[in-house]
Amino acid sequence: MGNFDLLMQGFGVAITPMHLLLMVAGVLMGLVVGVLPGLGAPNGVSLLIPLTFSLDPTSAIILLSSMYWGALFGGSTTSILFNIPGEPSSVATTFDGYPMARSGESTRALTLAFMSAGIGALTGVIVITLLAGWASNFALRFGAPEYFAVYFLAFAAFIGMGSAAPMKTLVALTTGLLLSTVGMDTITGSVRLTFGYSELLSGISFLVVVIGLFGIGELLSTVQEGLRFRGVASRIDLRDVLKTIAELPRYWATSARSALIGIWMGITPGGPTAASFMSYGIARSASRKGKAFGTGRPEGIIAPETADHSAGSCAMLPMLALGVPSSATAAVMMGGLMIWGLTPGPMLFATQPDFVWGLIASMYVSNLIGVVLVLATVPMFAALLRIPFAVIGPMIVAICFVGAYTVSNSTFDLWLVLLFGLVGYLFSKLDYPIAPLVLAMVLGHKAENAFHQSMVLSDGSLGIFFANPLVSTIMAVGIALLVVPKVLAFGSRFRRRIPVE
């Protein structure tokens, strides 16, 4: 059965009254998460996971993914109206979105952002539809050495291609790997890193960690920085909306280029934030009016929004087909799948086709719902942002602690939330990336098991990771991602030091 037939079956799963209601609810909750600084898509999804335990996995993942799309849309709203990015990936949108809104064209700026976001998301979902079957079939060739090589490639890509300093990324990855080893080793039976606390015998809950890192940590940073909302008019004029939509085809080259950048950065561990900045920079360099960027240029809104959403959509492909999340939110969703007893990877397509294709079909529908709802609710969320943060802040704290406690009804987890909140705050202040820590915590146990199994198969020889063309190629690409960026950076510094005659 081809991908198109499977997608049609997926629409049969996704388009039910219950699932449509969940999509609307998820997008609306995501808009709140994206609009309010101090929350964010990874934290919003992690807080929602405990509330989905009563749902079947298909309904739960549709709700979570819809919240993700809504959060991306919501971050654009605050970037344009208040110059406050609700999501890190929306920072680049402020450069031209806010100046355009301040000049009296808020409807035009918002419409450009939301339509570009919808185009980017649609492009990403089409890529997932076309490549999902191929990716899952290819992954069926994988054994333990190949899976370890893929995990090594993911870690290496974060170090070599990430926007943070490589050593800081390495520290974050190592921290996540250490956290993933806490508790009893399932292979040797030994107890590790519990420090005498019986509550840690079963390990540290992934949800507790991400709630602390993204919820409490971001909240502490927000409180320290302070918030001063200076909004602009947010009334949506239908005639201006239609006029702006008619203007979009003029910028087709920017949209196409940005979508391709987002696809690449979504499938690899670059992520939406890196994709939006890269797309903005390339659009400014390619434009004949590049010097006018920062004053309200349409390309300065279209480029980051298209790349942001295409990257966010494509991040789901490696998570579903290979079991390797390429963004913090995808890692949180993967943790949810594992909690529900589903193992992301090629066998998921074979054993749970209704789940996988129902999710993919829901992406088409929920992104369409997101565009409509975000245009309709902009005035409401603009008013929400004028509520004093002294009111919003305690509500976020309460949601974090309730979400953490419901994981296992343990007060010990509440202390862990505070601890990881401080860790998240310190990481933010010292410019250490959190996404690699989350990735390592999700993949750490799987990578360790794959390494153990590979060593058993090879009687302890590391040569098994270069024993066939497939695993050798993956390992070589991983090593290249570690080495090549450093070599290029060194070459660039060396050329700058050479005096020009």
Buried (B, 14 or more C-beta within 10 A) or exposed (E): EEBEEBBEBBBEBBBBEEBBEBBBBBBBBBBBBBBBBBBBBBBBBBBBBBEBEEBEBBBBBBBBBBBBBBBBBBBBBBBBBBBBBBBBBBBBBBBBBBBBBBEEBBBBBBBBBBBBBBBBBBBBBBBBBEBBBEBBEBBEEBBBBBBBBBBBBBBBBBBBBBBBEBEBBBBBBBBBBBBBBBBBBEEEEEEEEBEEEEBBEEBBBBBBBBBBBBBBBBBBBBBEEEBEBEBBEBEBEEEBBEEBEEBBEEBEEBBEBBBBBBBBBBBBBBBBBBBBBBBBBBBBEEBEEBEBBBEBBBBBBBBBBBBBBBBBBBBBBBBBBBBBBBBBBBBBBBBBBBBBEBEBBBBBBEEBBEBBBBBBBBBBBBBBBBBBBBBEBBEEBBEBBEEEBEEBBEEBBEBBBBBBBBBBEBEEBBBBBBBBBBBBBEBBEEEBBBBBBBBBBBBBBBBBBBBBBBBEBBEEEEEBBBBEEBBBBBBEBBBBBBEEBEEEEEEEEEEEEEEEE
